[in-house]
């Protein structure tokens, strides 16, 4: 998801503070090496293969914990993302993909089982929030992590395809992850 990039730009219609990635921010887009995967993410993904992963990292404007980092990113999602995901739901809901709650711009309920757009909260700790969902065609995990000092935040997406429809769907949405 390009949410970190969106948050680093100029999101429209939001009074929520955003995180601007500095010149030292990093981004990698490749299959992850096993040591990069968090234990919570591996548990949610059942330790199985990951077909796609991306990771975005930013220096934070002030020390914070992972739930606050996650909330800042999700609550500052731009309006165009909500519109795009509404169009997505209208099309792919007929193909067996899960549709999403329309709650962008509202507060995030960071407790296991809480939902925000396509994300279902799986685990919450001071250093890590793992969200994700599973449907017939794919499974994904979104992990928000903070370093030990609370100065750097990372957002990682991992996707596992279950079938050809999942691969085709993700090929269409992949450009929005960059």
C-alpha positions as CSV (number, residue, x, y, z in Angstrom):
1,X,0.0,0.0,0.0
2,X,1.3,3.4,-0.8
3,X,0.0,4.8,2.4
4,X,3.3,5.9,3.7
5,X,3.9,7.7,0.5
6,X,0.4,9.2,0.6
7,X,1.0,10.3,4.2
8,X,4.3,11.9,3.2
9,X,2.7,13.9,0.5
10,X,-0.1,16.4,0.9
11,X,-3.2,14.4,1.8
12,X,-6.4,16.4,1.1
13,X,-9.1,17.0,3.7
14,X,-7.2,15.9,6.8
15,X,-6.3,17.7,10.0
16,X,-4.5,14.6,11.3
17,X,-0.7,14.9,11.6
18,X,1.1,13.1,8.9
19,X,4.6,11.5,8.7
20,X,6.8,13.0,6.1
21,X,9.6,10.6,5.0
22,X,13.0,12.4,5.1
23,X,15.7,12.0,2.5
24,X,17.0,9.0,4.5
25,X,13.8,6.9,4.1
26,X,14.2,3.5,2.5
27,X,11.9,1.3,0.4
28,X,12.5,-2.2,-0.8
29,X,10.2,-4.2,-3.1
30,X,11.2,-7.9,-3.3
31,X,10.4,-11.2,-1.7
32,X,11.5,-10.9,1.9
33,X,14.4,-12.8,3.4
34,X,13.1,-15.0,6.3
35,X,15.0,-13.0,9.0
36,X,13.1,-9.8,7.9
37,X,9.7,-11.3,8.8
38,X,8.3,-10.7,12.2
39,X,7.1,-13.6,14.3
40,X,3.6,-12.2,14.5
41,X,3.5,-11.9,10.7
42,X,4.8,-15.4,10.2
43,X,2.2,-16.7,12.6
44,X,-0.6,-14.9,10.7
45,X,0.7,-16.1,7.4
46,X,1.1,-19.6,8.9
47,X,4.8,-19.6,8.1
48,X,4.0,-20.3,4.5
49,X,5.5,-18.7,1.4
50,X,5.1,-15.0,0.6
51,X,4.6,-14.2,-3.1
52,X,5.0,-10.5,-2.8
53,X,6.3,-8.1,-0.2
54,X,7.1,-4.4,0.1
55,X,8.5,-2.4,2.9
56,X,8.5,1.3,3.6
57,X,10.5,3.0,6.4
58,X,10.4,6.6,7.7
59,X,12.1,8.5,10.5
60,X,9.4,9.6,12.9
61,X,8.9,13.3,13.9
62,X,8.9,12.2,17.6
63,X,9.2,9.0,19.5
64,X,6.1,6.9,19.5
65,X,4.8,3.3,19.8
66,X,3.5,1.1,17.0
67,X,-0.2,1.6,17.7
68,X,0.2,5.4,17.4
69,X,2.3,5.0,14.2
70,X,-0.3,2.7,12.7
71,X,-3.1,5.1,13.7
72,X,-1.3,8.1,12.2
73,X,-0.8,6.3,8.9
74,X,-4.3,4.9,8.6
75,X,-6.2,7.9,9.8
76,X,-4.4,10.2,7.4
77,X,-5.4,8.1,4.3
78,X,-6.4,10.5,1.5
79,X,-10.0,10.7,0.3
80,X,-9.0,9.4,-3.2
81,X,-8.0,6.1,-1.6
82,X,-11.5,5.6,-0.1
83,X,-13.0,6.3,-3.6
84,X,-10.6,3.9,-5.3
85,X,-11.4,1.2,-2.8
86,X,-15.1,1.7,-3.1
87,X,-14.7,1.2,-6.9
88,X,-12.6,-1.9,-6.2
89,X,-15.3,-3.4,-3.9
90,X,-18.0,-2.9,-6.5
91,X,-16.0,-5.0,-9.0
92,X,-14.2,-7.6,-7.0
93,X,-16.9,-8.4,-4.5
94,X,-18.6,-10.3,-7.3
95,X,-15.4,-12.4,-7.8
96,X,-15.4,-13.7,-4.2
97,X,-13.0,-11.1,-2.7
98,X,-13.8,-9.6,0.7
99,X,-15.3,-6.1,0.6
100,X,-14.3,-3.4,3.1
101,X,-15.8,-1.3,5.8
102,X,-16.1,2.3,4.7
103,X,-14.4,4.0,7.6
104,X,-11.6,6.1,6.2
105,X,-11.1,9.4,8.0
106,X,-12.4,8.0,11.2
107,X,-10.5,6.7,14.2
108,X,-8.8,3.3,14.1
109,X,-9.9,0.7,16.7
110,X,-6.6,-1.1,17.4
111,X,-7.8,-4.2,19.1
112,X,-7.7,-7.8,17.7
113,X,-10.7,-8.1,15.4
114,X,-11.0,-4.4,14.8
115,X,-11.4,-3.4,11.1
116,X,-10.2,-0.5,9.1
117,X,-10.8,-0.7,5.4
118,X,-9.3,-3.9,4.2
119,X,-7.3,-4.4,7.4
120,X,-8.4,-6.7,10.2
121,X,-6.3,-6.2,13.3
122,X,-4.6,-9.4,14.4
123,X,-2.1,-8.5,17.1
124,X,-1.2,-5.2,18.9
125,X,1.9,-4.6,21.0
126,X,4.0,-1.5,21.7
127,X,6.5,-2.3,19.0
128,X,4.3,-4.0,16.4
129,X,0.8,-4.0,15.0
130,X,-0.1,-6.8,12.6
131,X,-3.2,-6.5,10.4
132,X,-4.4,-8.7,7.6
133,X,-7.2,-10.7,6.0
134,X,-7.8,-13.9,4.1
135,X,-10.3,-14.6,1.3
136,X,-10.6,-17.3,-1.4
137,X,-8.0,-15.8,-3.7
138,X,-5.3,-14.4,-1.5
139,X,-4.1,-13.7,2.0
140,X,-2.2,-10.6,3.1
141,X,-0.5,-9.1,6.2
142,X,0.3,-5.5,6.9
143,X,2.8,-5.0,9.7
144,X,3.5,-1.6,11.4
145,X,6.7,-1.7,13.4
146,X,8.7,0.7,15.5
147,X,12.4,0.4,16.3
148,X,13.6,0.1,20.0
149,X,13.9,3.9,20.3
150,X,10.5,4.7,18.7
151,X,12.3,6.9,16.2
152,X,11.9,4.8,13.0
153,X,8.7,3.2,11.7
154,X,8.3,0.6,9.0
155,X,5.2,-0.6,7.1
156,X,5.5,-4.0,5.5
157,X,2.9,-5.7,3.2
158,X,3.1,-9.5,2.6
159,X,0.8,-11.3,0.1
160,X,0.2,-15.0,-0.5
161,X,-1.8,-15.9,-3.6
162,X,-4.2,-18.8,-3.4
163,X,-5.0,-19.1,-7.1
164,X,-4.7,-17.5,-10.5
165,X,-7.5,-14.9,-9.8
166,X,-5.5,-13.7,-6.8
167,X,-2.4,-13.3,-9.0
168,X,-4.4,-11.3,-11.6
169,X,-6.1,-9.2,-9.0
170,X,-2.8,-8.3,-7.4
171,X,-1.1,-7.5,-10.7
172,X,-3.8,-4.9,-11.1
173,X,-3.4,-3.3,-7.7
174,X,0.4,-3.7,-7.4
175,X,1.1,-0.3,-9.0
176,X,-0.7,1.3,-6.0
177,X,1.8,-0.3,-3.6
178,X,4.7,1.7,-5.0
